[in-house]
Amino acid sequence: MVVKHNLQAMNANRMLSLNTKANASSTEKLSSGYRVNRAADDAAGLAISEKMRKQIRGLTQASSNAEDGISAVQTAEGALGEVQDMLQRMNELCVQAANGTNSLTDRQYIQDEIDQLVTEIDRVSETTKFNELYLLKGDEEAEKQFAHTYNYITDDEVVDASKSLATNKENNNVKVKYDGTENVYVVSTAIKTSNASSPMSADVITKGSDYSAYLSAATKVGESSSVTAVGFKTDHVAFKNTELDPDRANSGLEVDDKGKLFHADKDTYIYDTDTKNIIHLAATEDLSKYIQLNADQTCTVKDRYRLLQVADGNTTVPADDTLGEKITGDKVLTNKDFVGSKTERKLYDADGKLVAGMALYKYFDEDGKYKGGLFSDEQATKQVTYGDDPVKDINDKTKVQFYVGDLTEKITAALEFSVHAGADSDLENKIGLKIDTMSAAGVGVKKLHSDKIGIVDETGDNATAAIDVVAEALQVVSTQRSVLGAIQNRLEHTIKNLDNVVENTTSAESNIRDTDMAEEMVSYSNNNVLLQAGQSMLAQANQANQGVLSLLG
């Protein structure tokens, strides 16, 4: 028995220390829920666990990325749904305009609505965005593309200032339009011999109205000149409004002794705005129905009527041959009142059918190159070729540029972006999305706007051809919507797969990192018993040296 070293106590203390550490470790694992709380717990397990955690968190974010991708796709697809609805309405309008019962005015009403729809398609394209990403107007940073809209080339006819009612003409089919600001009233020359009881219906010509029907056929002005002159037909007479001098002393009006307005001293022409008729009153006929004598003894034309003055281009009426001398402006029609219309060169297909301006795009590829198939006559015997210089002779070498104008418009390239649907940098984790420019030019309906070609013509051919244009645009939008729908379905499957991988990887990581609570509780209970036993044995070992004292006593 020794007292210098209490080996029993040392052994009991050492074991107690080990049990205390084991108990502390079990307590940490039970309270944290992790089997590996520090690298010392399981160095290799910690490394594997952290690698799995990286994958799990990356896949979780990838799933969120895919959800955002679906939201973007749904935003674009929803907007295209509205575009498609507008195209369906445009198809209805084109079918309606193609009907031969419509007049030019009817087609213009339809054109007005089509213009609004084309503009709205552009607006939807310009404004549809998701998280500040514009989805339908393409990539403005990418290389520009071009949309080609083909229409017949027109020649502006100009008025020859040296000739009355003259216009630059190349054929007798050119229309001449009235360009004045005041109305012109055209009626048969029989009006000059009619009387008040037989008024005659007049055509009212406003600014922009076709005046060709009242002009004589074109004749050459000089043998070497391309300018032709047109004169006013002798079977019609034109009138313009004039003003009555309110001072009856200068008006040519006579009043009877009772102060009743009686008659003019010359032939008078009156336009009735209600009946649209011109009334001829000979000198001395009563004018009291049309002209009133005011309380101040001045004379004015009643609101319903207009006092007229002869204004055709062949006859200049002296100022003193009118009712009143105070006449505003030049009442004689001159060449300044008219402008020539536009002439168009027409082309035909292989069957000899006229090709509408709206349908010319079919004869050119996406790069604007002429593919052939156009002919310069109905017999389809003179093929129109392609070249750089316009040639006006209609023969085998006629250049297509002489007939066709290319209304080129820049459009942006397709928008391309990708959804990163993986935890790694592998490019296979990129799901690419491509959305073509869905502007009116992008889908191909810009040509329907009146600023380009439009559907308004006398035959309805442009409206008929526009039906195919809208059908192709519907196909473009349908194709894009189909692509977006397929991508959405793919992303939904991607999300399901990502979530599945996250779940199983989390389970594997849990096996490495998490505490098995049942097993650890057994260990904790065992360590707790050992800890208590160790404490008891240490106390007993410390009492062993007390026996030595009894020996010494």
C-alpha positions, 0 to 999 in steps of 0.5 A: 500500500502506497500513498505517494501515488493513488493509482486507483484514483488516477485510473478512475479519473482518467475513465471519468474524463473519457466518459465526460467527453463522450457524454458531451459529444452525445449531448452536442449531437442530440442538441444540434441534430448533426452527427458531424458538427466539425471536421474532427467528427468525420473529416471525409464525411464532412467533405462529402456532405459539403459537396452534396450541400453545394449540389442541393442548394444549386439545384434548388436555385435551378428549380427557382430559375426554371420557375422564373423561365415559365413565368417569362414564357407565360407572359410572352405567350399570353401577349401573343394570344392577344396578337393572334386574336387581333390577327383573327379580326384582321382576317375577318376584315380582309375577307369582308374587304375582298367582297366585290359589293364594297366601295372604295369608301367601305374599304377605307373604313375597314382600312382604318380599323386594320391600321389601328390593329397593326399599330396595336400589334407594334405596341404590344411588341414594344411594351411586353416585358418580364422583369425589365426584359422586353420579350417580343421586340427582339434583341436590339443589340443584335444585328439588324434584320430586314423586312421587305414589303413590295408594292407597285412603283407609282409615278407622280404626275405634275401639273404643267404650269404653262397650260390651263388644266395641264398635267404631266401624263404618259397615258390617258388613264391618269387621273387628275385630282382637284387640289383647291380648297373651295368646293367646285360644282359641276353640272351639265351645260344644259343648266344654261337653258334650264329655269327655276322650275327645272333645277339640275343635280350637280356633282360637288368636287372637294379637295382630293376628288377625281376630276378626270371625268370632266376633262377632255382626253390628253393631247401632246404639247409639242411633238418632242414633249412628254407633257400633255394638256387636258381641257375642260369638257364642253358638255359640262360647266363648273361653278365656284362659290362667290360672295354677294356685295351686301351693298345692293347699290353695287350688287346688280339687284333691283328692289320694288317700291315695297322694299321687296327683293325682286331680281338681278339684272343678269342670269343667276346661278344658285346651289341648294345645299338640301337638294344638291341641285343648281338652279338657273334664274334668268334676269328679272326672275324673283330672287326673294327665295334665295336672297334676303333684304335685311333691316339695314337694307343690306342683301345676304344669301340665305343660309341654305343656298350658295351664290355661284360663279362660272369657273370652268377652265375654258371660260373666264368670266369678267368681274363685272359679269357677276352678282356683286363686285366683291369676289374673294380669290380667283374664281377661275379654275386653273392648272394650279387647282389640279394635280395628277394622280399616280400611275402604277405598273402592273404585273401578271403571274404565269396564268395571266392573272394580275398580281396585286401589290399586296401579293408581290412579296411572294416573288422575292426571297427573305433577302429581297432577291427576285425569284422570277414568275412575274410577267409584263402582260396578260399573255404571260409571254414577257418575263420580267427579269432582274437587274440594277438599272430601271428600263422603261421599255416593256420587252424581254429585258424589262427590269423588275425595279421598274414595276416594283418598289421595295419598302425595306424596314429594319427589324431587330433580330430574335431575342435569345436567352437561356434558363440555367437549370442545373447546379454545375457550370456545364452548358448542358444545363442551359435551356435556350429560349428564342423569341422572334420579333413579334412586331407587325413587320416581324409577323408580316402584317406591316404591309397591311397598314395604309402607310405601306400598301393597305387593302384599299383599291377599286377591285378588292385584289389587295384585300384578297391577297391580304387574306394570305398575308394574315394567314401567314402571320397567324402561322408565324404567331402560332409557331412561336406560341407552339415553341413557347408552349413546348419550352414551358412543358420542358421546364415543368419536367425540368423542375420535377426532375430537379426537385427529385434530385434535390430530395434524394441528394438531401436524403443521402446528405442526411445519412452522412451529416444528421444524427441518428437520434435513437442510436445516439440516445442509447449512447448518451444513456450508456455514457451517462451511467458510466459517468455516474459510475466513474464519479462513484469509483473516483470517490471510493479511490480517494477513500483508499488512502484512509487505511494507511492512517489506521496503520499509523495509529 
